[in-house]
Amino acid sequence: MKFLKDLKEGDRISDIYLCKHKQAAVTKNGKPYETVILQDKTGTLDAKLWEPNSAGIEDFDILDYIEVNGDVTSFNGALQASLKRVRKAGEGEYEPSDYLPVSKKNIDEMYAELLEIIKSIENVHLKALLTEFFVKDEKFIASFKKSSAAKMIHHGFVGGLLEHTLSVTKLCDYFAKVYPILNRDLLLTAAICHDIGKTKEISPFPQNDYTDEGQFLGHIVMGSQMVAERAALLPEFPKEILLQLQHCILAHHGKYEFGSPKLPALIEAVALNYADDIDAKLETFKEILEKEEGKTDWLGFNKLFESNLHRTIL
């Protein structure tokens, strides 16, 4: 198959893709059309069905695999497909792994590295808490390995939550070495647990969308709840340690305007906030560069960085 990232203006599109989204609309002239978001493991593409009721368009729904035929055009600087024919594909016509974005890193190797870090935690209570989640709870482990870290912004792929968590944890481990005033056990436990709420906030692929819990509560609140519930099952888990761990989770976005219920009050919470922000921003920039592979000119203004971005050229 021809992956979406390889398409360019003027190409003819003729392959099977996942229907990520579908929405009916009406033009200014009152003519009905449909917007369809096509997806494969390399990304998504906006597509239009300008004549959705024509003979060449078969019935299909969101999350169906569909064979499409049409032309690739450009609209407002972005690629767009104008579809002429659509057919719902049957099982055996496609390989599901071609349609899910997956971490480029080995998931099992990353998880093994995370377990080694957990083994290095010296505080018996924090180590027991991490063991409950990441060693004993098979359902949680399976979900954690498969989850993305975001719907769109960064690490939005299978294994993304694990990749992001490991990166943040390793940054925090570095901080603890450079700044011995940091409590390493608390900081690393908070780093490992800071986004566990995303296993409930975002649904599994291929949906990878916000759940009702995610919409109402968000991963920060749910993550704090999850560690409290698990700590309650451990005998004599110190209240002060739990409060500090929960605070780090609740404050890891750093500012109220970034969705943080609390502002950092512990030095470990400050370190976690910056580690999380560093990894999120660098991954976002990396994904922008990968999307614009081969382009050496200015990449355009980005709202997150508030700057017109450019690739490093040496």
HELIX and SHEET records of a PDB file:
HELIX    1   1 LEU A    4  ASP A    6  5                                   3    
HELIX    2   2 PRO A   96  TYR A   99  5                                   4    
HELIX    3   3 ILE A  107  LYS A  119  1                                  13    
HELIX    4   4 VAL A  124  THR A  131  1                                   8    
HELIX    5   5 GLU A  132  LYS A  136  3                                   5    
HELIX    6   6 GLU A  138  LYS A  146  1                                   9    
HELIX    7   7 GLY A  160  VAL A  178  1                                  19    
HELIX    8   8 ARG A  184  CYS A  193  1                                  10    
HELIX    9   9 LYS A  198  GLU A  201  1                                   4    
HELIX   10  10 ASP A  212  PHE A  216  1                                   5    
HELIX   11  11 HIS A  219  ALA A  231  1                                  13    
HELIX   12  12 LYS A  239  LEU A  250  1                                  12    
HELIX   13  13 TYR A  256  PHE A  258  5                                   3    
HELIX   14  14 ILE A  267  LYS A  291  1                                  25    
SHEET    1   A 6 ARG A  12  VAL A  26  0                                        
SHEET    2   A 6 PRO A  32  ASP A  40 -1                                        
SHEET    3   A 6 GLY A  43  LEU A  49 -1                                        
SHEET    4   A 6 ALA A  78  LYS A  88  1                                        
SHEET    5   A 6 TYR A  65  PHE A  75 -1                                        
SHEET    6   A 6 ARG A  12  VAL A  26 -1                                        
SHEET    1   B 2 TRP A 298  ASN A 302  0                                        
SHEET    2   B 2 SER A 307  HIS A 310 -1                                        
END                                                                             
